[in-house]
Amino acid sequence: MMSRQFQILLQRSKTTTHLLQLHSLILKTAIDHNPLLISQFIFSISSVSIELARLVFDRLPIRASVFVWNTIIRAYTKSSVPIEAVKLFSQMQRVGLKPDNFTYPFVVKACGRSFMVGEGKALHSMIVKRGFDSDWYVGNTLLRMYADLNAVGHARWVFDEMTVRDVVSWSSMIAGYVACNCPADALVLFRHMMLAREKPNSVTLVSLLSACTRLLNIGVGESIHSYIIVNCIGLDVALGTAILKMYSKCGHIEKALQVFNSMTEKNLLSWTVMISGLADHGHGEHAISLFTQMEQTGLQPDSTSFSGIMSACSHLGLVDEGQNFFNQMVRIYNIKPRMEHYGCMVDMFARAGMIEEAYEIIKNMPMEPNSVILRSFIGARRSHGRVLDFDENLRRLLLEIEPGIGANYVLASGVSSLSGCWNEAADLRVSMKEKGLRKVPGWSRVEVSSSYTEEIVQDALS
């Protein structure tokens, strides 16, 4: 009877307060001696309050089952402190309990999230010794861990050793190549996936589109988009956003807009990608209009959204609007400005010839300006002939931050020359020569069709 009542109360307890009250009942009625009920309790509370779940776990009067250990380890793996899952795993072994095929994936994920390379490799060896490497779920998790650790070679070794691969295995390896900045390898592997007659799902296609975005390969990107249309694959938010981002980054902003407008569901990332794309391609007014529409839908912009819209204001010379967006970000949305926001403000004022205002931003920043901000400001002073009252500390800071960039010495030398400091300008040129530095000539990127890559992907999709 008590067991039934406890389960009903557990189902109704959705807040920490209710769970604390239920915990008091557990202690009074000695339910914590019932292995099944206490396991259910810890499983339920771990998703509401990991601190309370750990408190109950640490004070159990009975030996916790493997299920209970797995539950608390899983909760920590998904938390902001995944390293605790690894510590609990070690503690579990010390008390003499043997991990099962559910334990290992949780701990493997925790190693990946905590960037614990040594522990991850040791865990892999343990999995092989105990024969769990043949479990496809364990194998997929190992694969993703190595990708998270930027060890794509190890990930591929795990993938090649798998006797059974499903769509998750292929998708994880493709995503790993993309995450480790090997987008061409991701596209080649996709061809092998299709030859193995494994159909891609939306997760696979998102990774493939990300690979195209990194390669700026519009040909392959369009082929994947066509495959999605022909096979009537629904555009969920992630897939739709990946397509519009691919078109936007490849310079096809009109196609990106078509995809954006066709999406029945959009999240904050979808709006932000579209706004940033419009701003980057000189459609600042449209970007501002879209930002307003986004706010009207009830979505709250984040720091990335504001970076995009402030960049649009900078390129359009809309100083007042840019200042308003900065103030709105801080005062209305309580977003703490980051380096890129201050950079947008400095660039906006500098482009408009408002050198003193740009300098005030730099002086009042809570962090040291980076090289991008310094170059923007120093270059603007030189362009607008405002070098007589130049703060020499900024020039020195630029050379300290990036001492190996020849363009910084050329910029600093130019400002010194215009200020009449000929000796300093000459010293900078000599220093640059002694270090073997050169100013890299300006260049533009022109898309050249990668016929091999396009052929193998189009062959796979046909």
DAKATA-V739820 format. One record per residue. N is the residue number from 1. PHI is phi as a letter, one per 30 degrees, with the letter a starting at -180 (999 if undefined). D_CENTER is the distance of its C-alpha to the mean C-alpha in Angstrom with 2 decimals. Layout:
n: (N;N)
phi: (PHI;PHI)
d_center: (D_CENTER;D_CENTER)
This chain:
n: (1;2;3;4;5;6;7;8;9;10;11;12;13;14;15;16;17;18;19;20;21;22;23;24;25;26;27;28;29;30;31;32;33;34;35;36;37;38;39;40;41;42;43;44;45;46;47;48;49;50;51;52;53;54;55;56;57;58;59;60;61;62;63;64;65;66;67;68;69;70;71;72;73;74;75;76;77;78;79;80;81;82;83;84;85;86;87;88;89;90;91;92;93;94;95;96;97;98;99;100;101;102;103;104;105;106;107;108;109;110;111;112;113;114;115;116;117;118;119;120;121;122;123;124;125;126;127;128;129;130;131;132;133;134;135;136;137;138;139;140;141;142;143;144;145;146;147;148;149;150;151;152;153;154;155;156;157;158;159;160;161;162;163;164;165;166;167;168;169;170;171;172;173;174;175;176;177;178;179;180;181;182;183;184;185;186;187;188;189;190;191;192;193;194;195;196;197;198;199;200;201;202;203;204;205;206;207;208;209;210;211;212;213;214;215;216;217;218;219;220;221;222;223;224;225;226;227;228;229;230;231;232;233;234;235;236;237;238;239;240;241;242;243;244;245;246;247;248;249;250;251;252;253;254;255;256;257;258;259;260;261;262;263;264;265;266;267;268;269;270;271;272;273;274;275;276;277;278;279;280;281;282;283;284;285;286;287;288;289;290;291;292;293;294;295;296;297;298;299;300;301;302;303;304;305;306;307;308;309;310;311;312;313;314;315;316;317;318;319;320;321;322;323;324;325;326;327;328;329;330;331;332;333;334;335;336;337;338;339;340;341;342;343;344;345;346;347;348;349;350;351;352;353;354;355;356;357;358;359;360;361;362;363;364;365;366;367;368;369;370;371;372;373;374;375;376;377;378;379;380;381;382;383;384;385;386;387;388;389;390;391;392;393;394;395;396;397;398;399;400;401;402;403;404;405;406;407;408;409;410;411;412;413;414;415;416;417;418;419;420;421;422;423;424;425;426;427;428;429;430;431;432;433;434;435;436;437;438;439;440;441;442;443;444;445;446;447;448;449;450;451;452;453;454;455;456;457;458;459;460;461;462)
phi: (999;d;d;d;d;d;d;d;d;d;d;d;d;c;c;d;d;d;d;d;d;d;d;d;d;d;d;d;c;i;d;d;c;c;e;d;d;d;d;d;d;d;d;d;d;d;d;c;b;d;d;d;e;d;d;d;d;d;c;d;d;b;d;d;d;e;e;d;e;d;d;d;d;d;d;d;e;d;d;d;b;d;d;d;d;d;d;d;d;d;d;d;d;d;d;j;c;c;d;c;d;d;d;e;e;d;d;d;d;d;d;d;d;c;h;c;d;d;d;d;d;d;d;e;d;d;d;d;d;c;i;c;d;d;d;d;d;d;d;d;d;d;e;d;d;d;d;d;d;i;c;d;d;d;d;d;d;d;d;d;d;d;d;b;b;c;d;d;d;d;d;d;d;d;d;d;d;d;d;c;i;b;d;d;d;d;d;d;d;d;d;d;d;d;d;d;h;c;d;d;c;d;d;e;d;d;d;d;d;d;d;d;d;d;d;h;c;d;d;d;e;d;d;d;d;d;e;d;d;d;c;h;d;d;d;d;d;d;d;d;d;d;d;d;d;d;d;d;d;d;j;c;d;d;d;d;d;d;d;e;d;d;d;d;b;b;c;d;d;e;d;d;d;d;d;d;d;d;d;d;c;i;c;d;d;d;d;d;d;d;d;d;d;d;d;d;d;j;d;c;d;c;d;d;e;d;e;d;d;d;d;d;d;d;d;d;i;d;d;d;d;d;d;d;d;d;d;d;e;d;d;c;c;h;c;d;e;c;e;d;d;d;d;d;d;d;d;d;d;d;d;d;i;c;d;d;d;d;d;d;d;d;d;c;d;d;b;d;d;d;d;d;d;d;d;d;d;d;d;d;d;d;d;c;i;c;c;d;c;d;d;d;d;d;d;d;d;e;d;d;d;b;d;c;c;d;d;d;d;d;d;d;d;d;d;d;d;d;d;i;d;d;d;d;d;d;d;d;d;d;d;d;d;d;d;i;c;b;d;d;d;d;b;b;c;c;d;c;e;d;d;d;d;d;d;d;d;d;d;d;d;d)
d_center: (49.65;47.48;44.82;44.72;44.65;41.81;39.65;40.40;39.47;36.25;35.24;36.04;34.25;30.88;30.59;30.72;34.23;35.53;34.12;35.78;39.02;38.72;38.14;41.39;43.15;41.87;43.34;46.60;47.15;45.95;43.54;41.27;43.83;43.03;40.38;39.43;39.18;37.30;34.76;34.29;33.99;31.29;29.34;29.59;28.86;25.83;23.71;25.29;25.70;24.64;26.86;29.86;29.17;29.20;32.34;34.13;33.06;34.31;37.63;38.48;42.22;41.85;40.02;36.62;36.16;33.44;32.07;31.76;30.06;27.57;26.96;26.23;24.14;22.03;21.60;20.42;17.97;16.18;16.72;15.25;17.73;17.39;19.70;22.48;22.33;23.16;25.95;27.35;27.45;29.60;31.73;32.23;33.67;35.90;37.56;38.45;36.29;35.03;31.42;31.31;29.12;27.00;26.56;25.06;21.98;21.03;21.57;19.86;16.62;17.19;17.72;14.46;12.53;14.94;14.80;18.54;19.70;23.40;23.39;21.39;23.98;26.82;25.69;25.60;29.18;30.26;29.01;30.99;34.06;34.15;33.77;30.58;28.93;30.78;28.95;26.49;24.12;24.16;23.71;20.65;19.05;20.12;18.65;15.13;15.67;16.67;13.72;11.45;14.05;13.87;17.43;17.60;21.40;21.79;19.67;22.02;25.00;24.15;23.72;27.05;28.83;28.01;31.29;29.81;26.63;25.44;22.92;20.26;21.18;20.99;17.74;16.11;17.61;16.62;12.93;13.43;15.06;12.36;9.67;12.57;13.37;16.48;16.33;20.16;20.55;18.44;20.95;23.88;22.93;22.73;26.34;27.35;25.78;27.95;30.95;30.55;30.90;27.65;26.44;22.74;21.18;18.63;15.76;17.34;17.75;14.18;13.32;16.49;15.76;12.46;14.87;17.33;15.04;14.38;18.12;19.15;21.51;22.79;25.56;23.53;21.18;24.37;25.79;22.94;23.28;27.02;26.60;24.71;27.57;30.40;29.28;28.80;25.27;24.23;21.38;19.18;16.49;13.65;16.15;17.63;14.47;13.71;17.36;17.58;14.57;16.40;19.65;18.45;16.94;20.12;22.31;23.67;22.98;25.92;24.70;21.28;23.35;25.45;22.59;21.22;24.77;25.36;22.54;24.32;21.30;18.49;15.76;14.30;11.54;14.56;16.59;14.16;13.61;17.40;18.30;16.36;17.91;21.29;21.04;20.13;23.08;25.65;25.82;25.30;27.85;26.37;22.92;24.68;26.57;23.54;21.93;25.22;25.24;21.83;23.25;26.38;24.62;23.77;20.01;19.02;16.98;14.14;13.63;11.73;14.69;17.13;15.83;16.54;19.88;21.02;20.41;22.63;25.25;25.26;25.99;28.58;30.24;29.94;30.20;31.43;28.77;26.03;27.61;27.89;24.21;23.42;26.07;24.92;21.38;23.00;26.09;25.31;21.69;21.78;18.53;18.82;18.61;16.22;17.13;16.07;18.28;21.17;20.69;21.12;24.20;25.73;25.27;26.74;29.74;30.25;30.41;32.90;35.03;34.51;34.30;35.43;32.87;30.08;31.65;31.79;28.03;27.57;30.28;28.92;25.24;24.44;22.73;24.00;23.15;21.18;22.88;21.60;23.22;26.29;26.84;26.56;29.05;31.46;31.53;32.34;35.13;36.62;36.45;38.11;40.64;39.61;39.96;43.09;41.42;38.27;36.57;36.90;34.44;31.57;32.81;33.12;29.64;28.18;30.13;29.09;25.33;25.63;29.06;28.48;27.87;31.20;30.35;30.05;33.62;34.92;33.49;34.89;38.17;38.52;38.19;40.74;43.12;43.01;43.68;46.71;45.40;46.53;46.70;43.09;42.00;44.10;42.73;39.15;40.19;42.00;39.08;36.81;39.42;39.97;36.30;36.38;33.79;33.88;32.30;30.26;31.76;29.79;28.47;27.13;25.15;27.22;26.01;28.31;28.37;27.39;30.26;29.69;26.12;27.21;30.29;28.72;26.19;28.92;31.27;28.93;28.49;32.22)
